[in-house]
Structure formats: structure tokens, C-alpha cells
């Protein structure tokens, strides 16, 4: 998923899902994440990409589940596969409730078809 689409997914998910619903989406996604063995690069999700509320919610949830979110600030530091997992889960949710943009639907369909 490209960064612009990822940013749109995070922001739209926060708009369409009230505070506690968004928190639950992130908790569900983090709790379902299964790390695969092997090297996985660190990545940063910045407030400029996912919004400050997104950073705060994600940091709180990650810390509750024992993940290191990096130093406090306007970003969260996570592994790249976890980052992708979170974005895909939010996108899937938006598609399933009929709130996704056409670009998000097309991207989801491509991933579902293995393209």
C-alpha cells in the first residue's frame, strides 16, 4: 500500500469510527497480529500521516500489548509488517462497512485476488 493511500485509510477510519470504535479496531488488529520469524525493518508512523489522535491511540494500544512504540513524540515506531497489517485491517473494515473510497476498494480487491 502506498503512503498516500495508507494515510487516507487511517484518517478516514478515524472519521467514520467514533473514538471508542476506532480504539477497538486498533486493539483487535494488534491482538490478531502474528509476527513471523525473520528480519523486519523498523518504520515510523508520523502524526502528519495518520493524525495525532491516531498516534496516541496506536501508542497506547501497542504499549498495552507489550510492543515497543519508540520514544514519546509525534510518531510511533513499529515494525514494517505490523504497520502493513494495521493499515490493511483498517482498510478491510472501511470496505466491509461501505465507507471506503473507490481507490481503497480497488486496492483491497487487488490484494484479495493476489495481484
Backbone as a printed PyTorch tensor [residue, N CA C, xyz], in Angstrom:
tensor([[[  0.8590,  -1.1680,   0.0000],
         [  0.0000,   0.0000,   0.0000],
         [  0.9070,   1.2330,   0.0000]],

        [[  0.6030,   2.1710,  -0.8720],
         [  1.4230,   3.3790,  -0.8980],
         [  1.0840,   4.2970,   0.2810]],

        [[  1.9990,   5.1990,   0.5800],
         [  1.8680,   6.0460,   1.7750],
         [  0.6460,   6.9670,   1.7150]],

        [[  0.3230,   7.4800,   0.5460],
         [ -0.8420,   8.3660,   0.4320],
         [ -2.1340,   7.6090,   0.7240]],

        [[ -2.2440,   6.4130,   0.1780],
         [ -3.4320,   5.5980,   0.4260],
         [ -3.4940,   5.1950,   1.8930]],

        [[ -2.3540,   4.8190,   2.4520],
         [ -2.3060,   4.4390,   3.8630],
         [ -2.7680,   5.5940,   4.7540]],

        [[ -2.2910,   6.7890,   4.4650],
         [ -2.6950,   7.9640,   5.2320],
         [ -4.1990,   8.1970,   5.1100]],

        [[ -4.7260,   8.0440,   3.9080],
         [ -6.1690,   8.2110,   3.6910],
         [ -6.9710,   7.1780,   4.4720]],

        [[ -6.4810,   5.9510,   4.5100],
         [ -7.1600,   4.8810,   5.2470],
         [ -7.2230,   5.2270,   6.7260]],

        [[ -6.0910,   5.6000,   7.3100],
         [ -6.0540,   5.9340,   8.7350],
         [ -6.9820,   7.1040,   9.0550]],

        [[ -6.9200,   8.1430,   8.2490],
         [ -7.7300,   9.3360,   8.5280],
         [ -9.2220,   9.0630,   8.3440]],

        [[ -9.5790,   8.3220,   7.3070],
         [-10.9900,   8.0050,   7.0810],
         [-11.5190,   7.0780,   8.1720]],

        [[-10.7110,   6.1380,   8.6130],
         [-11.1310,   5.2390,   9.6950],
         [-11.4110,   6.0320,  10.9690]],

        [[-10.5970,   7.0420,  11.2470],
         [-10.8170,   7.8640,  12.4390],
         [-12.0630,   8.7360,  12.2980]],

        [[-12.3610,   9.1670,  11.0700],
         [-13.5560,   9.9860,  10.8410],
         [-14.8310,   9.1530,  10.9400]],

        [[-14.8020,   7.9620,  10.3600],
         [-16.0060,   7.1260,  10.2790],
         [-16.2890,   6.3240,  11.5470]],

        [[-15.2660,   6.1220,  12.3610],
         [-15.4130,   5.3210,  13.5800],
         [-15.1770,   6.2230,  14.7840]],

        [[-16.1790,   6.3440,  15.6290],
         [-16.0660,   7.1910,  16.8230],
         [-14.8980,   6.7200,  17.6810]],

        [[-14.4630,   7.5500,  18.6170],
         [-13.2870,   7.2950,  19.4410],
         [-13.1470,   5.8830,  19.9620]],

        [[-14.1600,   5.3830,  20.6530],
         [-14.0640,   4.0410,  21.2380],
         [-14.0950,   2.9550,  20.1590]],

        [[-14.8030,   3.1910,  19.0770],
         [-14.8380,   2.2090,  17.9880],
         [-13.4780,   2.1300,  17.2980]],

        [[-12.8370,   3.2880,  17.0950],
         [-11.5070,   3.3050,  16.4920],
         [-10.5030,   2.6010,  17.4020]],

        [[-10.5810,   2.8810,  18.6890],
         [ -9.7150,   2.2170,  19.6640],
         [ -9.8920,   0.7040,  19.5880]],

        [[-11.1260,   0.2440,  19.5010],
         [-11.4020,  -1.1940,  19.4220],
         [-10.8460,  -1.7940,  18.1360]],

        [[-10.9430,  -1.0640,  17.0230],
         [-10.3810,  -1.5470,  15.7580],
         [ -8.8760,  -1.7620,  15.8760]],

        [[ -8.1910,  -0.8020,  16.4890],
         [ -6.7390,  -0.9030,  16.6500],
         [ -6.3970,  -2.0460,  17.6030]],

        [[ -7.1320,  -2.1590,  18.7030],
         [ -6.8800,  -3.2550,  19.6480],
         [ -7.0740,  -4.6130,  18.9770]],

        [[ -8.1450,  -4.7520,  18.2170],
         [ -8.4060,  -6.0180,  17.5210],
         [ -7.2890,  -6.3410,  16.5320]],

        [[ -6.8550,  -5.3370,  15.7800],
         [ -5.7990,  -5.5550,  14.7880],
         [ -4.4850,  -5.9460,  15.4560]],

        [[ -4.1270,  -5.2690,  16.5340],
         [ -2.8780,  -5.5830,  17.2400],
         [ -2.9640,  -6.9660,  17.8780]],

        [[ -4.1020,  -7.2990,  18.4550],
         [ -4.2330,  -8.6020,  19.1180],
         [ -4.1950,  -9.7590,  18.1190]],

        [[ -4.5910,  -9.5220,  16.8830],
         [ -4.5830, -10.5750,  15.8600],
         [ -3.2510, -10.6960,  15.1270]],

        [[ -2.3690,  -9.7330,  15.3340],
         [ -1.0940,  -9.7310,  14.6160],
         [ -0.2030, -10.8670,  15.0950]],

        [[  0.3150, -11.6300,  14.1650],
         [  1.2420, -12.7200,  14.4590],
         [  2.5570, -12.4230,  13.7490]],

        [[  3.5880, -12.1630,  14.5230],
         [  4.8880, -11.8540,  13.9410],
         [  5.5050, -13.1220,  13.3770]],

        [[  5.9910, -13.0310,  12.1450],
         [  6.6730, -14.1630,  11.5260],
         [  8.1700, -14.0320,  11.7880]],

        [[  8.8680, -15.1500,  11.8880],
         [ 10.3100, -15.0900,  12.1260],
         [ 11.0300, -14.3900,  10.9770]],

        [[ 12.1410, -13.7820,  11.3060],
         [ 12.9450, -13.1230,  10.2890],
         [ 13.1080, -11.6460,  10.5700]],

        [[ 13.9470, -11.0190,   9.7780],
         [ 14.2500,  -9.6090,   9.9470],
         [ 13.1010,  -8.7610,   9.4240]],

        [[ 12.7390,  -7.7790,  10.1910],
         [ 11.6430,  -6.8790,   9.8320],
         [ 12.0790,  -5.4580,  10.1750]],

        [[ 12.1550,  -4.6030,   9.1930],
         [ 12.6380,  -3.2400,   9.3930],
         [ 11.7280,  -2.4300,  10.3020]],

        [[ 12.3450,  -1.5140,  11.0450],
         [ 11.5720,  -0.5510,  11.8280],
         [ 11.0360,   0.5130,  10.8880]],

        [[  9.8810,   1.0270,  11.2190],
         [  9.2520,   2.0610,  10.4140],
         [  8.5760,   3.0380,  11.3550]],

        [[  8.3080,   4.2310,  10.8780],
         [  7.6490,   5.2340,  11.7090],
         [  6.3380,   5.6760,  11.0710]],

        [[  5.3240,   5.7520,  11.9010],
         [  4.0430,   6.3430,  11.5070],
         [  3.9830,   7.7060,  12.1760]],

        [[  4.0000,   8.7560,  11.3920],
         [  4.0190,  10.1210,  11.9100],
         [  2.6090,  10.6910,  12.0200]],

        [[  2.4580,  11.6380,  12.9310],
         [  1.1710,  12.3160,  13.1040],
         [  0.7470,  13.0070,  11.8110]],

        [[  1.6990,  13.4600,  11.0180],
         [  1.3570,  14.1040,   9.7480],
         [  0.7290,  13.1130,   8.7700]],

        [[  0.9580,  11.8250,   8.9860],
         [  0.3920,  10.7920,   8.1130],
         [ -0.9270,  10.2370,   8.6430]],

        [[ -0.9800,   9.9410,   9.9390],
         [ -2.1600,   9.2570,  10.4920],
         [ -2.9230,  10.1030,  11.5010]],

        [[ -2.5040,  11.3300,  11.7140],
         [ -3.1780,  12.2070,  12.6680],
         [ -2.6750,  11.9800,  14.0850]],

        [[ -2.6570,  13.0250,  14.8780],
         [ -2.1920,  12.9230,  16.2590],
         [ -3.0520,  11.9720,  17.0910]],

        [[ -4.3980,  11.9990,  16.9340],
         [ -5.2040,  11.0150,  17.6760],
         [ -4.8350,   9.5750,  17.3000]],

        [[ -4.5320,   9.3410,  16.0340],
         [ -4.1230,   8.0100,  15.6000],
         [ -2.8310,   7.5720,  16.2630]],

        [[ -1.8780,   8.4970,  16.3690],
         [ -0.6040,   8.1950,  17.0280],
         [ -0.8350,   7.8680,  18.4990]],

        [[ -1.6610,   8.6700,  19.1610],
         [ -1.9140,   8.4540,  20.5920],
         [ -2.5920,   7.1080,  20.8490]],

        [[ -3.6260,   6.8110,  20.0870],
         [ -4.3430,   5.5390,  20.2530],
         [ -3.4060,   4.3700,  19.9640]],

        [[ -2.6810,   4.4470,  18.8600],
         [ -1.7870,   3.3570,  18.4840],
         [ -0.7010,   3.1450,  19.5370]],

        [[ -0.1020,   4.2100,  20.0270],
         [  0.9430,   4.0960,  21.0510],
         [  0.3930,   3.4210,  22.3090]],

        [[ -0.7760,   3.8740,  22.7610],
         [ -1.3830,   3.2880,  23.9650],
         [ -1.6510,   1.7950,  23.7940]],

        [[ -2.2170,   1.4240,  22.6590],
         [ -2.5490,   0.0160,  22.4140],
         [ -1.2750,  -0.8250,  22.3060]],

        [[ -0.2990,  -0.3420,  21.5680],
         [  0.9490,  -1.0960,  21.4210],
         [  1.6110,  -1.3400,  22.7690]],

        [[  1.6470,  -0.3180,  23.6000],
         [  2.2810,  -0.4640,  24.9130],
         [  1.5060,  -1.4420,  25.7940]],

        [[  0.1830,  -1.4230,  25.7010],
         [ -0.6260,  -2.3760,  26.4620],
         [ -0.3690,  -3.8190,  26.0460]],

        [[ -0.0550,  -4.0160,  24.7720],
         [  0.2020,  -5.3560,  24.2580],
         [  1.6870,  -5.7220,  24.2730]],

        [[  2.5020,  -4.9060,  24.9120],
         [  3.9110,  -5.2330,  25.0890],
         [  4.8220,  -4.9080,  23.9250]],

        [[  4.3590,  -4.1150,  22.9780],
         [  5.1980,  -3.6960,  21.8570],
         [  5.9300,  -2.4110,  22.2310]],

        [[  7.1530,  -2.2730,  21.7410],
         [  7.9020,  -1.0370,  21.9330],
         [  7.4940,  -0.0690,  20.8270]],

        [[  6.9660,   1.0880,  21.2020],
         [  6.4940,   2.0670,  20.2190],
         [  7.4990,   3.1880,  19.9950]],

        [[  8.7000,   3.0400,  20.5350],
         [  9.7170,   4.0660,  20.3760],
         [  9.5380,   5.1760,  21.3950]],

        [[ 10.3900,   6.1880,  21.3140],
         [ 10.3160,   7.2890,  22.2810],
         [  9.0420,   8.1120,  22.0880]],

        [[  8.5350,   8.7070,  23.1660],
         [  7.3400,   9.5540,  23.0400],
         [  7.5920,  10.6910,  22.0500]],

        [[  6.5800,  11.0300,  21.3050],
         [  6.7060,  12.1030,  20.3260],
         [  5.5400,  12.1040,  19.3740]],

        [[  5.7600,  12.6870,  18.2230],
         [  4.6820,  12.8130,  17.2400],
         [  4.7070,  11.6730,  16.2250]],

        [[  5.3070,  10.5650,  16.6070],
         [  5.3200,   9.3860,  15.7490],
         [  5.3450,   8.1310,  16.6100]],

        [[  5.0540,   7.0090,  15.9570],
         [  5.1370,   5.6990,  16.5940],
         [  6.1070,   4.8770,  15.7570]],

        [[  7.0300,   4.2100,  16.4240],
         [  7.9920,   3.3680,  15.7220],
         [  7.5510,   1.9140,  15.8550]],

        [[  7.3040,   1.2830,  14.7160],
         [  6.8530,  -0.1130,  14.7070],
         [  7.5390,  -0.8620,  13.5740]],

        [[  7.3920,  -2.1630,  13.5910],
         [  7.9450,  -2.9900,  12.5140],
         [  7.0920,  -2.8290,  11.2580]],

        [[  7.7440,  -2.9370,  10.1030],
         [  7.0530,  -2.6720,   8.8390],
         [  5.8880,  -3.6320,   8.5840]],

        [[  6.0200,  -4.8900,   8.9830],
         [  4.9130,  -5.8380,   8.7620],
         [  3.7150,  -5.5250,   9.6530]],

        [[  3.9800,  -5.0590,  10.8630],
         [  2.8820,  -4.6520,  11.7450],
         [  2.1950,  -3.4180,  11.1730]],

        [[  2.9820,  -2.4980,  10.6520],
         [  2.4210,  -1.2960,  10.0260],
         [  1.4770,  -1.6880,   8.8860]],

        [[  1.9340,  -2.5810,   8.0280],
         [  1.1020,  -3.0220,   6.9050],
         [ -0.1540,  -3.7310,   7.4100]],

        [[  0.0020,  -4.5890,   8.4090],
         [ -1.1380,  -5.3140,   8.9780],
         [ -2.2020,  -4.3460,   9.4910]],

        [[ -1.7810,  -3.3330,  10.2250],
         [ -2.7320,  -2.3600,  10.7760],
         [ -3.4740,  -1.6240,   9.6660]],

        [[ -2.7350,  -1.1760,   8.6650],
         [ -3.3630,  -0.4460,   7.5570],
         [ -4.3430,  -1.3260,   6.7970]],

        [[ -3.9530,  -2.5760,   6.5620],
         [ -4.8350,  -3.4950,   5.8410],
         [ -6.0930,  -3.8000,   6.6430]],

        [[ -5.9670,  -3.9380,   7.9490],
         [ -7.1370,  -4.2070,   8.7890],
         [ -8.1050,  -3.0210,   8.7780]],

        [[ -7.5700,  -1.8150,   8.8760],
         [ -8.4300,  -0.6260,   8.8290],
         [ -9.1080,  -0.5070,   7.4680]],

        [[ -8.3540,  -0.7670,   6.4130],
         [ -8.9120,  -0.6950,   5.0680],
         [-10.0130,  -1.7400,   4.8890]],

        [[ -9.7630,  -2.9580,   5.3330],
         [-10.7700,  -4.0130,   5.2290],
         [-12.0480,  -3.5980,   5.9610]],

        [[-11.8890,  -3.0030,   7.1420],
         [-13.0570,  -2.5700,   7.9100],
         [-13.8420,  -1.5080,   7.1380]],

        [[-13.1450,  -0.5300,   6.5810],
         [-13.8290,   0.5210,   5.8180],
         [-14.5770,  -0.0630,   4.6210]],

        [[-13.9620,  -1.0000,   3.9300],
         [-14.6210,  -1.6440,   2.7870],
         [-15.8440,  -2.4210,   3.2610]],

        [[-15.7030,  -3.1470,   4.3570],
         [-16.8020,  -4.0010,   4.8310],
         [-18.0110,  -3.2090,   5.3240]],

        [[-17.7960,  -1.9730,   5.8010],
         [-18.9320,  -1.1580,   6.2460],
         [-19.3980,  -0.1760,   5.1710]],

        [[-18.8220,  -0.2870,   3.9720],
         [-19.2490,   0.5450,   2.8550],
         [-18.8000,   1.9910,   2.9340]],

        [[-17.7140,   2.2650,   3.6400],
         [-17.2380,   3.6380,   3.7930],
         [-15.9270,   3.9090,   3.0580]],

        [[-15.3940,   2.9340,   2.3540],
         [-14.1150,   3.0820,   1.6570],
         [-14.2830,   3.8730,   0.3680]],

        [[-13.2130,   4.5460,  -0.0380],
         [-13.2000,   5.2410,  -1.3230],
         [-13.0160,   4.2030,  -2.4310]],

        [[-13.2190,   4.6260,  -3.6720],
         [-13.0240,   3.7130,  -4.7990],
         [-11.5860,   3.2110,  -4.8570]],

        [[-10.6240,   4.0840,  -4.5660],
         [ -9.2120,   3.6820,  -4.5770],
         [ -8.9440,   2.5990,  -3.5270]],

        [[ -9.5480,   2.7520,  -2.3610],
         [ -9.3760,   1.7540,  -1.3000],
         [-10.0060,   0.4220,  -1.6920]],

        [[-11.1890,   0.4790,  -2.2960],
         [-11.8620,  -0.7500,  -2.7340],
         [-11.0420,  -1.4730,  -3.7970]],

        [[-10.5120,  -0.7110,  -4.7410],
         [ -9.7080,  -1.2930,  -5.8120],
         [ -8.4390,  -1.9430,  -5.2490]],

        [[ -7.7890,  -1.2620,  -4.3170],
         [ -6.5840,  -1.8060,  -3.6920],
         [ -6.9070,  -3.0850,  -2.9180]],

        [[ -8.0160,  -3.0760,  -2.1960],
         [ -8.4330,  -4.2560,  -1.4200],
         [ -8.7350,  -5.4310,  -2.3490]],

        [[ -9.4300,  -5.1670,  -3.4310],
         [ -9.7490,  -6.2220,  -4.3900],
         [ -8.4750,  -6.8150,  -4.9770]],

        [[ -7.5350,  -5.9530,  -5.3350],
         [ -6.2580,  -6.4340,  -5.8690],
         [ -5.5230,  -7.3260,  -4.8840]],

        [[ -5.5260,  -6.9510,  -3.6220],
         [ -4.8630,  -7.7570,  -2.5910],
         [ -5.6120,  -9.0840,  -2.3890]],

        [[ -6.9420,  -9.0230,  -2.3780],
         [ -7.7390, -10.2440,  -2.2150],
         [ -7.4990, -11.2350,  -3.3590]],

        [[ -7.2580, -10.6990,  -4.5550],
         [ -7.0220, -11.5480,  -5.7250],
         [ -5.5520, -11.9250,  -5.8760]],

        [[ -4.7110, -11.4180,  -4.9780],
         [ -3.2860, -11.7410,  -5.0240],
         [ -2.5300, -11.0140,  -6.1100]],

        [[ -3.0010,  -9.8530,  -6.4680],
         [ -2.3520,  -9.0780,  -7.5350],
         [ -1.3690,  -8.0870,  -6.9700]]])
